[in-house]
Amino acid sequence: MGKPETESRRHFLRFLAASPLLAAWLPALAQQRVASEVLKASDALNVFELESIARRNIPPAHFGYLSGGVLDDRTITSNRQAFDAWGLRARRLIDVSNVDLSIRLFGKPLASPVILSPVSSQRAFHPHGEAAAARAAGKRKALQILSGLTTVSLEDVMAAHGGEVWQQIYTSNRPEAGLKIAARADAAGAGALVLTVDLAGGMRRETKVIGARADTRDCGACHRQGPGYDFSRKKMFDGIDLAGIFAGQSDSLTWDYVARLRDVSKKRLLVKGIMTAEDAAIAVRRGVDGIIVSNHGGRAEESLVGTLDVLPEIVAAVKGKIPILIDGGFRRGTDVFKALALGATAVCIGRPYCWGLGAFGEEGVNAALRLIDEELASTMRQTGITSIAGITKTSLSKRN
Ligand SMILES: Cc1cc2nc3c(=O)[nH]c(=O)nc-3n(C[C@H](O)[C@H](O)[C@H](O)COP(=O)(O)O)c2cc1C
């Protein structure tokens, strides 16, 4: 009697294996599993498990904002695919019992080369927002770059962090607003200023809109509707005239703005959003202190070019004159290792720590940073390297 039942089950499983249904099913099943088994931050095996929990916790409109890119989100995929171009050359029988992840950036010690990218509006992911991220980062001695569109003020974030915090700047359509924020950050003691330059031309963020459509809550209840943009919770814009202002970047912004920023602040100045050797060379000529290779996590241009793909040409153009940071799709310690091997000074992560934030608040941010650090340390051991300075291209092999 049991046999036909077993056969029909086998038949069903064979049908399922051959069916596109499986592809649709498995991620949903995996997410259910994660949601029921990862009950605390320390249970997460990797940052993707934090993502699953965050997807469950964060309202659809906000999760759409966090996860999406522009147009078809294909540049998000390009960022990830770029890592697959490189394999690792494993080395054996080297004493790797002591692996040191620390680096010095502009003379300041950091416990890890992994840095928090500026991500706006973090109270949309967790009530404590950027302050929770700051507490986690501060305890780990990790550098945090605070978004110009933060929902917790720089002063409060610096108090929560207790160490190195940099301020990112969006000029908005009124460049004077960016100058005021720079002056405020300077006075507050930010370690450096980061000018983001990759949002000219507007962004068509379709996934964000689709997420908002799926949300049954009334967006107007928490976003003040008005001309331009919602600045009601953007703490660095307090005291700035908001009439007619919109966030992001003016389409008429040019390199001359770097000099204007220099007039209001003598802090280190980095430019974020560089994707070509030409612009990297201009940045060096203009005297900026560092660059961040970035396509805004696939949220600016739909270029289909991953940030790791352009890192070698940028390293060649910069010739070691200034530090090169990079972000976009870094999820694993192996990803971080590859960028360092190709010449990056440090690596920033955006969504992964926000998944941690949405999943478990401060503990989740700590988990995201810890997991990537642990993976980086084990990658170093497998390649026979004990210090970040020791990571070079000789540890990589080009894949087809
Ligand atoms: C929800 C969200 C908001 C962001 N807000 C900012 C921002 O305010 N300023 C900025 O320079 N970059 C911003 N970025 C881009 C990040 O700094 C970073 O470049 C990107 O997230 C890196 O890619 P990853 O998310 O794949 O790690 C944002 C990214 C996300 C996902």
The ligand as an SDF file (V2000), in Angstrom:
LIG
                    3D

 31 33  0  0  0  0  0  0  0  0999 V2000
   18.8600   53.0330    1.1460 C   0  0  0  0  0  0  0  0  0  0  0  0
   20.1310   53.6680    0.6880 C   0  0  0  0  0  0  0  0  0  0  0  0
   20.3530   54.9950    0.9390 C   0  0  0  0  0  0  0  0  0  0  0  0
   21.5490   55.5960    0.5550 C   0  0  0  0  0  0  0  0  0  0  0  0
   21.7790   56.8980    0.9020 N   0  0  0  0  0  0  0  0  0  0  0  0
   22.9630   57.4570    0.5550 C   0  0  0  0  0  0  0  0  0  0  0  0
   23.2630   58.7760    0.9810 C   0  0  0  0  0  0  0  0  0  0  0  0
   22.4910   59.4130    1.6710 O   0  0  0  0  0  0  0  0  0  0  0  0
   24.4480   59.3100    0.5790 N   0  0  0  0  0  0  0  0  0  0  0  0
   25.3460   58.6130   -0.1870 C   0  0  0  0  0  0  0  0  0  0  0  0
   26.4000   59.1380   -0.5270 O   0  0  0  0  0  0  0  0  0  0  0  0
   25.0950   57.3450   -0.5680 N   0  0  0  0  0  0  0  0  0  0  0  0
   23.9380   56.7550   -0.1980 C   0  0  0  0  0  0  0  0  0  0  0  0
   23.6990   55.4600   -0.5480 N   0  0  0  0  0  0  0  0  0  0  0  0
   24.7430   54.7040   -1.2430 C   0  0  0  0  0  0  0  0  0  0  0  0
   25.6870   54.0460   -0.2270 C   0  0  0  0  0  0  0  0  0  0  0  0
   26.4950   55.0000    0.3960 O   0  0  0  0  0  0  0  0  0  0  0  0
   26.6220   53.0490   -0.9020 C   0  0  0  0  0  0  0  0  0  0  0  0
   27.2640   53.6770   -1.9810 O   0  0  0  0  0  0  0  0  0  0  0  0
   25.9130   51.7920   -1.3770 C   0  0  0  0  0  0  0  0  0  0  0  0
   24.8800   51.4310   -0.5030 O   0  0  0  0  0  0  0  0  0  0  0  0
   26.9250   50.6660   -1.4890 C   0  0  0  0  0  0  0  0  0  0  0  0
   26.3550   49.5250   -2.0330 O   0  0  0  0  0  0  0  0  0  0  0  0
   25.7580   48.3100   -1.1590 P   0  0  0  0  0  0  0  0  0  0  0  0
   24.4750   48.7850   -0.5650 O   0  0  0  0  0  0  0  0  0  0  0  0
   25.5710   47.2690   -2.1830 O   0  0  0  0  0  0  0  0  0  0  0  0
   26.7710   47.9610   -0.1080 O   0  0  0  0  0  0  0  0  0  0  0  0
   22.5190   54.8450   -0.1430 C   0  0  0  0  0  0  0  0  0  0  0  0
   22.2990   53.4930   -0.3830 C   0  0  0  0  0  0  0  0  0  0  0  0
   21.1350   52.8900    0.0410 C   0  0  0  0  0  0  0  0  0  0  0  0
   20.9430   51.4230   -0.1960 C   0  0  0  0  0  0  0  0  0  0  0  0
  1  2  1  0
  2  3  1  0
  2 30  2  0
  3  4  2  0
  4  5  1  0
  4 28  1  0
  5  6  2  0
  6  7  1  0
  6 13  1  0
  7  8  2  0
  7  9  1  0
  9 10  1  0
 10 11  2  0
 10 12  1  0
 12 13  2  0
 13 14  1  0
 14 15  1  0
 14 28  1  0
 15 16  1  0
 16 17  1  0
 16 18  1  0
 18 19  1  0
 18 20  1  0
 20 21  1  0
 20 22  1  0
 22 23  1  0
 23 24  1  0
 24 25  2  0
 24 26  1  0
 24 27  1  0
 28 29  2  0
 29 30  1  0
 30 31  1  0
M  END
$$$$
